[in-house]
Amino acid sequence: MTPIADLTLDVGHEGCGTLLVVLRQHMQELASGAVLEVVAYDPGVREDVPSWCRMMRNDLITTSGDLGRCEPIHNCIRKG
């Protein structure tokens, strides 16, 4: 079950560089414990977002979606 997000960020096809900058900007706006849902079509997001979460001490709650089926990747992150 996907948690209810406090904010949804759709980054489309943006790659790692832009994605992580935008992700950080939006996470700074949220209170501790808030959930941000990141929606992306870039295949690198499956590795980039979990790594970023570990480095920034945020919790990756869920990852879903299948780019092979033209479904975007959804990552729900709880701010640490």
mmCIF file of the N, C-alpha and C atoms, coordinates in Angstrom:
data_MODEL
# 
_entry.id   MODEL 
# 
loop_
_atom_site.group_PDB 
_atom_site.id 
_atom_site.type_symbol 
_atom_site.label_atom_id 
_atom_site.label_alt_id 
_atom_site.label_comp_id 
_atom_site.label_asym_id 
_atom_site.label_entity_id 
_atom_site.label_seq_id 
_atom_site.pdbx_PDB_ins_code 
_atom_site.Cartn_x 
_atom_site.Cartn_y 
_atom_site.Cartn_z 
_atom_site.occupancy 
_atom_site.B_iso_or_equiv 
_atom_site.pdbx_formal_charge 
_atom_site.auth_seq_id 
_atom_site.auth_comp_id 
_atom_site.auth_asym_id 
_atom_site.auth_atom_id 
_atom_site.pdbx_PDB_model_num 
ATOM 1   N N  . MET A 1 1  ? 0.836  -1.182 0.000   1.00 0.00 ? 1  MET A N  1 
ATOM 2   C CA . MET A 1 1  ? 0.000  0.000  0.000   1.00 0.00 ? 1  MET A CA 1 
ATOM 3   C C  . MET A 1 1  ? 0.883  1.248  0.000   1.00 0.00 ? 1  MET A C  1 
ATOM 4   N N  . THR A 1 2  ? 0.621  2.150  -0.900  1.00 0.00 ? 2  THR A N  1 
ATOM 5   C CA . THR A 1 2  ? 1.383  3.386  -1.013  1.00 0.00 ? 2  THR A CA 1 
ATOM 6   C C  . THR A 1 2  ? 0.890  4.396  0.018   1.00 0.00 ? 2  THR A C  1 
ATOM 7   N N  . PRO A 1 3  ? 1.815  4.969  0.796   1.00 0.00 ? 3  PRO A N  1 
ATOM 8   C CA . PRO A 1 3  ? 1.398  5.976  1.768   1.00 0.00 ? 3  PRO A CA 1 
ATOM 9   C C  . PRO A 1 3  ? 0.890  7.231  1.066   1.00 0.00 ? 3  PRO A C  1 
ATOM 10  N N  . ILE A 1 4  ? 0.085  7.985  1.761   1.00 0.00 ? 4  ILE A N  1 
ATOM 11  C CA . ILE A 1 4  ? -0.420 9.237  1.201   1.00 0.00 ? 4  ILE A CA 1 
ATOM 12  C C  . ILE A 1 4  ? 0.695  10.279 1.275   1.00 0.00 ? 4  ILE A C  1 
ATOM 13  N N  . ALA A 1 5  ? 0.990  10.868 0.128   1.00 0.00 ? 5  ALA A N  1 
ATOM 14  C CA . ALA A 1 5  ? 2.076  11.844 0.047   1.00 0.00 ? 5  ALA A CA 1 
ATOM 15  C C  . ALA A 1 5  ? 1.594  13.231 0.460   1.00 0.00 ? 5  ALA A C  1 
ATOM 16  N N  . ASP A 1 6  ? 2.469  13.947 1.138   1.00 0.00 ? 6  ASP A N  1 
ATOM 17  C CA . ASP A 1 6  ? 2.199  15.347 1.462   1.00 0.00 ? 6  ASP A CA 1 
ATOM 18  C C  . ASP A 1 6  ? 2.439  16.221 0.236   1.00 0.00 ? 6  ASP A C  1 
ATOM 19  N N  . LEU A 1 7  ? 3.303  15.750 -0.659  1.00 0.00 ? 7  LEU A N  1 
ATOM 20  C CA . LEU A 1 7  ? 3.639  16.484 -1.874  1.00 0.00 ? 7  LEU A CA 1 
ATOM 21  C C  . LEU A 1 7  ? 4.036  15.480 -2.947  1.00 0.00 ? 7  LEU A C  1 
ATOM 22  N N  . THR A 1 8  ? 3.585  15.693 -4.191  1.00 0.00 ? 8  THR A N  1 
ATOM 23  C CA . THR A 1 8  ? 3.976  14.847 -5.320  1.00 0.00 ? 8  THR A CA 1 
ATOM 24  C C  . THR A 1 8  ? 4.804  15.679 -6.279  1.00 0.00 ? 8  THR A C  1 
ATOM 25  N N  . LEU A 1 9  ? 5.941  15.115 -6.671  1.00 0.00 ? 9  LEU A N  1 
ATOM 26  C CA . LEU A 1 9  ? 6.868  15.773 -7.578  1.00 0.00 ? 9  LEU A CA 1 
ATOM 27  C C  . LEU A 1 9  ? 7.002  14.917 -8.829  1.00 0.00 ? 9  LEU A C  1 
ATOM 28  N N  . ASP A 1 10 ? 6.541  15.419 -9.973  1.00 0.00 ? 10 ASP A N  1 
ATOM 29  C CA . ASP A 1 10 ? 6.651  14.702 -11.247 1.00 0.00 ? 10 ASP A CA 1 
ATOM 30  C C  . ASP A 1 10 ? 7.827  15.297 -12.008 1.00 0.00 ? 10 ASP A C  1 
ATOM 31  N N  . VAL A 1 11 ? 8.919  14.520 -12.121 1.00 0.00 ? 11 VAL A N  1 
ATOM 32  C CA . VAL A 1 11 ? 10.122 15.014 -12.786 1.00 0.00 ? 11 VAL A CA 1 
ATOM 33  C C  . VAL A 1 11 ? 10.232 14.535 -14.227 1.00 0.00 ? 11 VAL A C  1 
ATOM 34  N N  . GLY A 1 12 ? 9.236  13.811 -14.704 1.00 0.00 ? 12 GLY A N  1 
ATOM 35  C CA . GLY A 1 12 ? 9.224  13.369 -16.095 1.00 0.00 ? 12 GLY A CA 1 
ATOM 36  C C  . GLY A 1 12 ? 10.443 12.541 -16.448 1.00 0.00 ? 12 GLY A C  1 
ATOM 37  N N  . HIS A 1 13 ? 11.156 12.935 -17.502 1.00 0.00 ? 13 HIS A N  1 
ATOM 38  C CA . HIS A 1 13 ? 12.315 12.190 -18.001 1.00 0.00 ? 13 HIS A CA 1 
ATOM 39  C C  . HIS A 1 13 ? 13.643 12.780 -17.537 1.00 0.00 ? 13 HIS A C  1 
ATOM 40  N N  . GLU A 1 14 ? 13.619 13.645 -16.539 1.00 0.00 ? 14 GLU A N  1 
ATOM 41  C CA . GLU A 1 14 ? 14.862 14.266 -16.064 1.00 0.00 ? 14 GLU A CA 1 
ATOM 42  C C  . GLU A 1 14 ? 15.829 13.201 -15.561 1.00 0.00 ? 14 GLU A C  1 
ATOM 43  N N  . GLY A 1 15 ? 17.106 13.384 -15.857 1.00 0.00 ? 15 GLY A N  1 
ATOM 44  C CA . GLY A 1 15 ? 18.143 12.461 -15.411 1.00 0.00 ? 15 GLY A CA 1 
ATOM 45  C C  . GLY A 1 15 ? 18.616 12.792 -14.011 1.00 0.00 ? 15 GLY A C  1 
ATOM 46  N N  . CYS A 1 16 ? 19.587 12.040 -13.562 1.00 0.00 ? 16 CYS A N  1 
ATOM 47  C CA . CYS A 1 16 ? 20.085 12.101 -12.192 1.00 0.00 ? 16 CYS A CA 1 
ATOM 48  C C  . CYS A 1 16 ? 20.446 13.515 -11.739 1.00 0.00 ? 16 CYS A C  1 
ATOM 49  N N  . GLY A 1 17 ? 21.226 14.239 -12.527 1.00 0.00 ? 17 GLY A N  1 
ATOM 50  C CA . GLY A 1 17 ? 21.684 15.565 -12.101 1.00 0.00 ? 17 GLY A CA 1 
ATOM 51  C C  . GLY A 1 17 ? 20.551 16.503 -11.743 1.00 0.00 ? 17 GLY A C  1 
ATOM 52  N N  . THR A 1 18 ? 19.638 16.680 -12.651 1.00 0.00 ? 18 THR A N  1 
ATOM 53  C CA . THR A 1 18 ? 18.501 17.575 -12.416 1.00 0.00 ? 18 THR A CA 1 
ATOM 54  C C  . THR A 1 18 ? 17.554 16.997 -11.381 1.00 0.00 ? 18 THR A C  1 
ATOM 55  N N  . LEU A 1 19 ? 17.292 15.711 -11.478 1.00 0.00 ? 19 LEU A N  1 
ATOM 56  C CA . LEU A 1 19 ? 16.372 15.044 -10.554 1.00 0.00 ? 19 LEU A CA 1 
ATOM 57  C C  . LEU A 1 19 ? 16.789 15.263 -9.109  1.00 0.00 ? 19 LEU A C  1 
ATOM 58  N N  . LEU A 1 20 ? 18.048 15.026 -8.792  1.00 0.00 ? 20 LEU A N  1 
ATOM 59  C CA . LEU A 1 20 ? 18.487 15.108 -7.406  1.00 0.00 ? 20 LEU A CA 1 
ATOM 60  C C  . LEU A 1 20 ? 18.503 16.541 -6.884  1.00 0.00 ? 20 LEU A C  1 
ATOM 61  N N  . VAL A 1 21 ? 18.793 17.502 -7.743  1.00 0.00 ? 21 VAL A N  1 
ATOM 62  C CA . VAL A 1 21 ? 18.747 18.910 -7.326  1.00 0.00 ? 21 VAL A CA 1 
ATOM 63  C C  . VAL A 1 21 ? 17.310 19.310 -7.002  1.00 0.00 ? 21 VAL A C  1 
ATOM 64  N N  . VAL A 1 22 ? 16.388 18.972 -7.882  1.00 0.00 ? 22 VAL A N  1 
ATOM 65  C CA . VAL A 1 22 ? 14.970 19.309 -7.676  1.00 0.00 ? 22 VAL A CA 1 
ATOM 66  C C  . VAL A 1 22 ? 14.421 18.567 -6.456  1.00 0.00 ? 22 VAL A C  1 
ATOM 67  N N  . LEU A 1 23 ? 14.803 17.310 -6.312  1.00 0.00 ? 23 LEU A N  1 
ATOM 68  C CA . LEU A 1 23 ? 14.367 16.506 -5.166  1.00 0.00 ? 23 LEU A CA 1 
ATOM 69  C C  . LEU A 1 23 ? 14.815 17.153 -3.859  1.00 0.00 ? 23 LEU A C  1 
ATOM 70  N N  . ARG A 1 24 ? 16.063 17.566 -3.798  1.00 0.00 ? 24 ARG A N  1 
ATOM 71  C CA . ARG A 1 24 ? 16.573 18.192 -2.576  1.00 0.00 ? 24 ARG A CA 1 
ATOM 72  C C  . ARG A 1 24 ? 15.823 19.490 -2.264  1.00 0.00 ? 24 ARG A C  1 
ATOM 73  N N  . GLN A 1 25 ? 15.577 20.306 -3.283  1.00 0.00 ? 25 GLN A N  1 
ATOM 74  C CA . GLN A 1 25 ? 14.859 21.567 -3.073  1.00 0.00 ? 25 GLN A CA 1 
ATOM 75  C C  . GLN A 1 25 ? 13.477 21.324 -2.480  1.00 0.00 ? 25 GLN A C  1 
ATOM 76  N N  . HIS A 1 26 ? 12.768 20.339 -3.003  1.00 0.00 ? 26 HIS A N  1 
ATOM 77  C CA . HIS A 1 26 ? 11.416 20.065 -2.508  1.00 0.00 ? 26 HIS A CA 1 
ATOM 78  C C  . HIS A 1 26 ? 11.437 19.427 -1.114  1.00 0.00 ? 26 HIS A C  1 
ATOM 79  N N  . MET A 1 27 ? 12.422 18.589 -0.836  1.00 0.00 ? 27 MET A N  1 
ATOM 80  C CA . MET A 1 27 ? 12.505 17.977 0.493   1.00 0.00 ? 27 MET A CA 1 
ATOM 81  C C  . MET A 1 27 ? 12.780 19.031 1.560   1.00 0.00 ? 27 MET A C  1 
ATOM 82  N N  . GLN A 1 28 ? 13.544 20.061 1.230   1.00 0.00 ? 28 GLN A N  1 
ATOM 83  C CA . GLN A 1 28 ? 13.851 21.114 2.200   1.00 0.00 ? 28 GLN A CA 1 
ATOM 84  C C  . GLN A 1 28 ? 12.595 21.860 2.630   1.00 0.00 ? 28 GLN A C  1 
ATOM 85  N N  . GLU A 1 29 ? 11.585 21.885 1.782   1.00 0.00 ? 29 GLU A N  1 
ATOM 86  C CA . GLU A 1 29 ? 10.335 22.585 2.093   1.00 0.00 ? 29 GLU A CA 1 
ATOM 87  C C  . GLU A 1 29 ? 9.443  21.800 3.054   1.00 0.00 ? 29 GLU A C  1 
ATOM 88  N N  . LEU A 1 30 ? 9.701  20.498 3.185   1.00 0.00 ? 30 LEU A N  1 
ATOM 89  C CA . LEU A 1 30 ? 8.828  19.638 3.985   1.00 0.00 ? 30 LEU A CA 1 
ATOM 90  C C  . LEU A 1 30 ? 9.298  19.531 5.428   1.00 0.00 ? 30 LEU A C  1 
ATOM 91  N N  . ALA A 1 31 ? 8.358  19.298 6.319   1.00 0.00 ? 31 ALA A N  1 
ATOM 92  C CA . ALA A 1 31 ? 8.673  19.062 7.724   1.00 0.00 ? 31 ALA A CA 1 
ATOM 93  C C  . ALA A 1 31 ? 9.184  17.632 7.901   1.00 0.00 ? 31 ALA A C  1 
ATOM 94  N N  . SER A 1 32 ? 9.922  17.403 8.956   1.00 0.00 ? 32 SER A N  1 
ATOM 95  C CA . SER A 1 32 ? 10.399 16.061 9.270   1.00 0.00 ? 32 SER A CA 1 
ATOM 96  C C  . SER A 1 32 ? 9.208  15.114 9.405   1.00 0.00 ? 32 SER A C  1 
ATOM 97  N N  . GLY A 1 33 ? 9.303  13.944 8.784   1.00 0.00 ? 33 GLY A N  1 
ATOM 98  C CA . GLY A 1 33 ? 8.222  12.964 8.827   1.00 0.00 ? 33 GLY A CA 1 
ATOM 99  C C  . GLY A 1 33 ? 7.255  13.066 7.665   1.00 0.00 ? 33 GLY A C  1 
ATOM 100 N N  . ALA A 1 34 ? 7.329  14.150 6.896   1.00 0.00 ? 34 ALA A N  1 
ATOM 101 C CA . ALA A 1 34 ? 6.448  14.316 5.731   1.00 0.00 ? 34 ALA A CA 1 
ATOM 102 C C  . ALA A 1 34 ? 6.871  13.352 4.622   1.00 0.00 ? 34 ALA A C  1 
ATOM 103 N N  . VAL A 1 35 ? 5.930  13.033 3.738   1.00 0.00 ? 35 VAL A N  1 
ATOM 104 C CA . VAL A 1 35 ? 6.180  12.084 2.650   1.00 0.00 ? 35 VAL A CA 1 
ATOM 105 C C  . VAL A 1 35 ? 6.127  12.811 1.310   1.00 0.00 ? 35 VAL A C  1 
ATOM 106 N N  . LEU A 1 36 ? 7.177  12.598 0.516   1.00 0.00 ? 36 LEU A N  1 
ATOM 107 C CA . LEU A 1 36 ? 7.256  13.139 -0.838  1.00 0.00 ? 36 LEU A CA 1 
ATOM 108 C C  . LEU A 1 36 ? 7.183  11.979 -1.821  1.00 0.00 ? 36 LEU A C  1 
ATOM 109 N N  . GLU A 1 37 ? 6.270  12.070 -2.778  1.00 0.00 ? 37 GLU A N  1 
ATOM 110 C CA . GLU A 1 37 ? 6.190  11.075 -3.845  1.00 0.00 ? 37 GLU A CA 1 
ATOM 111 C C  . GLU A 1 37 ? 6.898  11.649 -5.067  1.00 0.00 ? 37 GLU A C  1 
ATOM 112 N N  . VAL A 1 38 ? 7.862  10.897 -5.603  1.00 0.00 ? 38 VAL A N  1 
ATOM 113 C CA . VAL A 1 38 ? 8.599  11.305 -6.795  1.00 0.00 ? 38 VAL A CA 1 
ATOM 114 C C  . VAL A 1 38 ? 8.178  10.391 -7.936  1.00 0.00 ? 38 VAL A C  1 
ATOM 115 N N  . VAL A 1 39 ? 7.701  10.993 -9.029  1.00 0.00 ? 39 VAL A N  1 
ATOM 116 C CA . VAL A 1 39 ? 7.266  10.252 -10.210 1.00 0.00 ? 39 VAL A CA 1 
ATOM 117 C C  . VAL A 1 39 ? 8.264  10.551 -11.322 1.00 0.00 ? 39 VAL A C  1 
ATOM 118 N N  . ALA A 1 40 ? 8.839  9.489  -11.929 1.00 0.00 ? 40 ALA A N  1 
ATOM 119 C CA . ALA A 1 40 ? 9.868  9.693  -12.950 1.00 0.00 ? 40 ALA A CA 1 
ATOM 120 C C  . ALA A 1 40 ? 9.814  8.598  -14.006 1.00 0.00 ? 40 ALA A C  1 
ATOM 121 N N  . TYR A 1 41 ? 10.294 8.943  -15.207 1.00 0.00 ? 41 TYR A N  1 
ATOM 122 C CA . TYR A 1 41 ? 10.389 7.986  -16.310 1.00 0.00 ? 41 TYR A CA 1 
ATOM 123 C C  . TYR A 1 41 ? 11.830 7.616  -16.637 1.00 0.00 ? 41 TYR A C  1 
ATOM 124 N N  . ASP A 1 42 ? 12.790 8.176  -15.937 1.00 0.00 ? 42 ASP A N  1 
ATOM 125 C CA . ASP A 1 42 ? 14.192 7.861  -16.197 1.00 0.00 ? 42 ASP A CA 1 
ATOM 126 C C  . ASP A 1 42 ? 14.552 6.548  -15.507 1.00 0.00 ? 42 ASP A C  1 
ATOM 127 N N  . PRO A 1 43 ? 15.129 5.574  -16.234 1.00 0.00 ? 43 PRO A N  1 
ATOM 128 C CA . PRO A 1 43 ? 15.437 4.279  -15.616 1.00 0.00 ? 43 PRO A CA 1 
ATOM 129 C C  . PRO A 1 43 ? 16.449 4.372  -14.475 1.00 0.00 ? 43 PRO A C  1 
ATOM 130 N N  . GLY A 1 44 ? 17.291 5.390  -14.472 1.00 0.00 ? 44 GLY A N  1 
ATOM 131 C CA . GLY A 1 44 ? 18.282 5.542  -13.419 1.00 0.00 ? 44 GLY A CA 1 
ATOM 132 C C  . GLY A 1 44 ? 17.699 5.850  -12.058 1.00 0.00 ? 44 GLY A C  1 
ATOM 133 N N  . VAL A 1 45 ? 16.443 6.249  -12.030 1.00 0.00 ? 45 VAL A N  1 
ATOM 134 C CA . VAL A 1 45 ? 15.802 6.617  -10.770 1.00 0.00 ? 45 VAL A CA 1 
ATOM 135 C C  . VAL A 1 45 ? 15.749 5.432  -9.800  1.00 0.00 ? 45 VAL A C  1 
ATOM 136 N N  . ARG A 1 46 ? 15.719 4.224  -10.322 1.00 0.00 ? 46 ARG A N  1 
ATOM 137 C CA . ARG A 1 46 ? 15.675 3.026  -9.453  1.00 0.00 ? 46 ARG A CA 1 
ATOM 138 C C  . ARG A 1 46 ? 16.923 2.911  -8.589  1.00 0.00 ? 46 ARG A C  1 
ATOM 139 N N  . GLU A 1 47 ? 18.051 3.415  -9.059  1.00 0.00 ? 47 GLU A N  1 
ATOM 140 C CA . GLU A 1 47 ? 19.287 3.381  -8.273  1.00 0.00 ? 47 GLU A CA 1 
ATOM 141 C C  . GLU A 1 47 ? 19.586 4.729  -7.621  1.00 0.00 ? 47 GLU A C  1 
ATOM 142 N N  . ASP A 1 48 ? 19.286 5.810  -8.342  1.00 0.00 ? 48 ASP A N  1 
ATOM 143 C CA . ASP A 1 48 ? 19.647 7.144  -7.857  1.00 0.00 ? 48 ASP A CA 1 
ATOM 144 C C  . ASP A 1 48 ? 18.882 7.555  -6.606  1.00 0.00 ? 48 ASP A C  1 
ATOM 145 N N  . VAL A 1 49 ? 17.583 7.339  -6.588  1.00 0.00 ? 49 VAL A N  1 
ATOM 146 C CA . VAL A 1 49 ? 16.771 7.786  -5.451  1.00 0.00 ? 49 VAL A CA 1 
ATOM 147 C C  . VAL A 1 49 ? 17.106 7.009  -4.172  1.00 0.00 ? 49 VAL A C  1 
ATOM 148 N N  . PRO A 1 50 ? 17.212 5.667  -4.203  1.00 0.00 ? 50 PRO A N  1 
ATOM 149 C CA . PRO A 1 50 ? 17.599 4.973  -2.968  1.00 0.00 ? 50 PRO A CA 1 
ATOM 150 C C  . PRO A 1 50 ? 18.966 5.419  -2.435  1.00 0.00 ? 50 PRO A C  1 
ATOM 151 N N  . SER A 1 51 ? 19.932 5.624  -3.328  1.00 0.00 ? 51 SER A N  1 
ATOM 152 C CA . SER A 1 51 ? 21.259 6.084  -2.899  1.00 0.00 ? 51 SER A CA 1 
ATOM 153 C C  . SER A 1 51 ? 21.177 7.469  -2.272  1.00 0.00 ? 51 SER A C  1 
ATOM 154 N N  . TRP A 1 52 ? 20.417 8.360  -2.908  1.00 0.00 ? 52 TRP A N  1 
ATOM 155 C CA . TRP A 1 52 ? 20.252 9.712  -2.384  1.00 0.00 ? 52 TRP A CA 1 
ATOM 156 C C  . TRP A 1 52 ? 19.596 9.671  -1.004  1.00 0.00 ? 52 TRP A C  1 
ATOM 157 N N  . CYS A 1 53 ? 18.592 8.827  -0.849  1.00 0.00 ? 53 CYS A N  1 
ATOM 158 C CA . CYS A 1 53 ? 17.903 8.712  0.448   1.00 0.00 ? 53 CYS A CA 1 
ATOM 159 C C  . CYS A 1 53 ? 18.866 8.285  1.545   1.00 0.00 ? 53 CYS A C  1 
ATOM 160 N N  . ARG A 1 54 ? 19.716 7.305  1.255   1.00 0.00 ? 54 ARG A N  1 
ATOM 161 C CA . ARG A 1 54 ? 20.694 6.859  2.260   1.00 0.00 ? 54 ARG A CA 1 
ATOM 162 C C  . ARG A 1 54 ? 21.655 7.992  2.623   1.00 0.00 ? 54 ARG A C  1 
ATOM 163 N N  . MET A 1 55 ? 22.156 8.704  1.614   1.00 0.00 ? 55 MET A N  1 
ATOM 164 C CA . MET A 1 55 ? 23.112 9.789  1.866   1.00 0.00 ? 55 MET A CA 1 
ATOM 165 C C  . MET A 1 55 ? 22.493 10.932 2.657   1.00 0.00 ? 55 MET A C  1 
ATOM 166 N N  . MET A 1 56 ? 21.232 11.224 2.395   1.00 0.00 ? 56 MET A N  1 
ATOM 167 C CA . MET A 1 56 ? 20.561 12.356 3.034   1.00 0.00 ? 56 MET A CA 1 
ATOM 168 C C  . MET A 1 56 ? 19.794 11.954 4.295   1.00 0.00 ? 56 MET A C  1 
ATOM 169 N N  . ARG A 1 57 ? 19.859 10.678 4.645   1.00 0.00 ? 57 ARG A N  1 
ATOM 170 C CA . ARG A 1 57 ? 19.195 10.136 5.839   1.00 0.00 ? 57 ARG A CA 1 
ATOM 171 C C  . ARG A 1 57 ? 17.679 10.306 5.805   1.00 0.00 ? 57 ARG A C  1 
ATOM 172 N N  . ASN A 1 58 ? 17.120 10.035 4.625   1.00 0.00 ? 58 ASN A N  1 
ATOM 173 C CA . ASN A 1 58 ? 15.670 9.982  4.464   1.00 0.00 ? 58 ASN A CA 1 
ATOM 174 C C  . ASN A 1 58 ? 15.291 8.527  4.231   1.00 0.00 ? 58 ASN A C  1 
ATOM 175 N N  . ASP A 1 59 ? 14.037 8.174  4.465   1.00 0.00 ? 59 ASP A N  1 
ATOM 176 C CA . ASP A 1 59 ? 13.587 6.789  4.321   1.00 0.00 ? 59 ASP A CA 1 
ATOM 177 C C  . ASP A 1 59 ? 12.844 6.597  3.010   1.00 0.00 ? 59 ASP A C  1 
ATOM 178 N N  . LEU A 1 60 ? 13.317 5.659  2.194   1.00 0.00 ? 60 LEU A N  1 
ATOM 179 C CA . LEU A 1 60 ? 12.592 5.273  0.988   1.00 0.00 ? 60 LEU A CA 1 
ATOM 180 C C  . LEU A 1 60 ? 11.535 4.276  1.432   1.00 0.00 ? 60 LEU A C  1 
ATOM 181 N N  . ILE A 1 61 ? 10.277 4.667  1.354   1.00 0.00 ? 61 ILE A N  1 
ATOM 182 C CA . ILE A 1 61 ? 9.182  3.834  1.858   1.00 0.00 ? 61 ILE A CA 1 
ATOM 183 C C  . ILE A 1 61 ? 8.754  2.811  0.823   1.00 0.00 ? 61 ILE A C  1 
ATOM 184 N N  . THR A 1 62 ? 8.492  3.261  -0.402  1.00 0.00 ? 62 THR A N  1 
ATOM 185 C CA . THR A 1 62 ? 8.053  2.350  -1.465  1.00 0.00 ? 62 THR A CA 1 
ATOM 186 C C  . THR A 1 62 ? 8.631  2.783  -2.805  1.00 0.00 ? 62 THR A C  1 
ATOM 187 N N  . THR A 1 63 ? 8.782  1.805  -3.679  1.00 0.00 ? 63 THR A N  1 
ATOM 188 C CA . THR A 1 63 ? 9.128  2.035  -5.079  1.00 0.00 ? 63 THR A CA 1 
ATOM 189 C C  . THR A 1 63 ? 8.224  1.135  -5.895  1.00 0.00 ? 63 THR A C  1 
ATOM 190 N N  . SER A 1 64 ? 7.581  1.699  -6.913  1.00 0.00 ? 64 SER A N  1 
ATOM 191 C CA . SER A 1 64 ? 6.713  0.892  -7.772  1.00 0.00 ? 64 SER A CA 1 
ATOM 192 C C  . SER A 1 64 ? 6.755  1.446  -9.183  1.00 0.00 ? 64 SER A C  1 
ATOM 193 N N  . GLY A 1 65 ? 6.221  0.673  -10.113 1.00 0.00 ? 65 GLY A N  1 
ATOM 194 C CA . GLY A 1 65 ? 6.170  1.082  -11.513 1.00 0.00 ? 65 GLY A CA 1 
ATOM 195 C C  . GLY A 1 65 ? 7.079  0.221  -12.367 1.00 0.00 ? 65 GLY A C  1 
ATOM 196 N N  . ASP A 1 66 ? 6.805  0.187  -13.651 1.00 0.00 ? 66 ASP A N  1 
ATOM 197 C CA . ASP A 1 66 ? 7.549  -0.649 -14.589 1.00 0.00 ? 66 ASP A CA 1 
ATOM 198 C C  . ASP A 1 66 ? 7.696  0.109  -15.901 1.00 0.00 ? 66 ASP A C  1 
ATOM 199 N N  . LEU A 1 67 ? 8.899  0.616  -16.156 1.00 0.00 ? 67 LEU A N  1 
ATOM 200 C CA . LEU A 1 67 ? 9.127  1.375  -17.383 1.00 0.00 ? 67 LEU A CA 1 
ATOM 201 C C  . LEU A 1 67 ? 8.925  0.510  -18.623 1.00 0.00 ? 67 LEU A C  1 
ATOM 202 N N  . GLY A 1 68 ? 9.146  -0.802 -18.497 1.00 0.00 ? 68 GLY A N  1 
ATOM 203 C CA . GLY A 1 68 ? 8.921  -1.715 -19.615 1.00 0.00 ? 68 GLY A CA 1 
ATOM 204 C C  . GLY A 1 68 ? 7.464  -1.757 -20.044 1.00 0.00 ? 68 GLY A C  1 
ATOM 205 N N  . ARG A 1 69 ? 6.586  -1.428 -19.135 1.00 0.00 ? 69 ARG A N  1 
ATOM 206 C CA . ARG A 1 69 ? 5.146  -1.374 -19.427 1.00 0.00 ? 69 ARG A CA 1 
ATOM 207 C C  . ARG A 1 69 ? 4.674  0.068  -19.584 1.00 0.00 ? 69 ARG A C  1 
ATOM 208 N N  . CYS A 1 70 ? 5.625  0.963  -19.769 1.00 0.00 ? 70 CYS A N  1 
ATOM 209 C CA . CYS A 1 70 ? 5.339  2.407  -19.912 1.00 0.00 ? 70 CYS A CA 1 
ATOM 210 C C  . CYS A 1 70 ? 4.681  2.995  -18.667 1.00 0.00 ? 70 CYS A C  1 
ATOM 211 N N  . GLU A 1 71 ? 4.987  2.421  -17.512 1.00 0.00 ? 71 GLU A N  1 
ATOM 212 C CA . GLU A 1 71 ? 4.494  2.956  -16.243 1.00 0.00 ? 71 GLU A CA 1 
ATOM 213 C C  . GLU A 1 71 ? 5.619  3.767  -15.598 1.00 0.00 ? 71 GLU A C  1 
ATOM 214 N N  . PRO A 1 72 ? 5.332  4.929  -15.093 1.00 0.00 ? 72 PRO A N  1 
ATOM 215 C CA . PRO A 1 72 ? 6.385  5.693  -14.418 1.00 0.00 ? 72 PRO A CA 1 
ATOM 216 C C  . PRO A 1 72 ? 6.795  5.007  -13.113 1.00 0.00 ? 72 PRO A C  1 
ATOM 217 N N  . ILE A 1 73 ? 7.984  5.339  -12.655 1.00 0.00 ? 73 ILE A N  1 
ATOM 218 C CA . ILE A 1 73 ? 8.474  4.859  -11.366 1.00 0.00 ? 73 ILE A CA 1 
ATOM 219 C C  . ILE A 1 73 ? 7.980  5.832  -10.293 1.00 0.00 ? 73 ILE A C  1 
ATOM 220 N N  . HIS A 1 74 ? 7.362  5.294  -9.257  1.00 0.00 ? 74 HIS A N  1 
ATOM 221 C CA . HIS A 1 74 ? 6.884  6.090  -8.121  1.00 0.00 ? 74 HIS A CA 1 
ATOM 222 C C  . HIS A 1 74 ? 7.745  5.736  -6.911  1.00 0.00 ? 74 HIS A C  1 
ATOM 223 N N  . ASN A 1 75 ? 8.362  6.728  -6.315  1.00 0.00 ? 75 ASN A N  1 
ATOM 224 C CA . ASN A 1 75 ? 9.134  6.554  -5.088  1.00 0.00 ? 75 ASN A CA 1 
ATOM 225 C C  . ASN A 1 75 ? 8.496  7.407  -4.005  1.00 0.00 ? 75 ASN A C  1 
ATOM 226 N N  . CYS A 1 76 ? 8.205  6.808  -2.871  1.00 0.00 ? 76 CYS A N  1 
ATOM 227 C CA . CYS A 1 76 ? 7.701  7.569  -1.726  1.00 0.00 ? 76 CYS A CA 1 
ATOM 228 C C  . CYS A 1 76 ? 8.813  7.649  -0.692  1.00 0.00 ? 76 CYS A C  1 
ATOM 229 N N  . ILE A 1 77 ? 9.135  8.871  -0.312  1.00 0.00 ? 77 ILE A N  1 
ATOM 230 C CA . ILE A 1 77 ? 10.255 9.141  0.583   1.00 0.00 ? 77 ILE A CA 1 
ATOM 231 C C  . ILE A 1 77 ? 9.744  9.877  1.813   1.00 0.00 ? 77 ILE A C  1 
ATOM 232 N N  . ARG A 1 78 ? 10.115 9.369  2.997   1.00 0.00 ? 78 ARG A N  1 
ATOM 233 C CA . ARG A 1 78 ? 9.775  10.065 4.248   1.00 0.00 ? 78 ARG A CA 1 
ATOM 234 C C  . ARG A 1 78 ? 10.994 10.869 4.683   1.00 0.00 ? 78 ARG A C  1 
ATOM 235 N N  . LYS A 1 79 ? 10.774 12.147 4.927   1.00 0.00 ? 79 LYS A N  1 
ATOM 236 C CA . LYS A 1 79 ? 11.873 13.012 5.339   1.00 0.00 ? 79 LYS A CA 1 
ATOM 237 C C  . LYS A 1 79 ? 12.334 12.642 6.737   1.00 0.00 ? 79 LYS A C  1 
ATOM 238 N N  . GLY A 1 80 ? 13.646 12.453 6.877   1.00 0.00 ? 80 GLY A N  1 
ATOM 239 C CA . GLY A 1 80 ? 14.235 12.070 8.158   1.00 0.00 ? 80 GLY A CA 1 
ATOM 240 C C  . GLY A 1 80 ? 14.466 13.252 9.057   1.00 0.00 ? 80 GLY A C  1 
# 
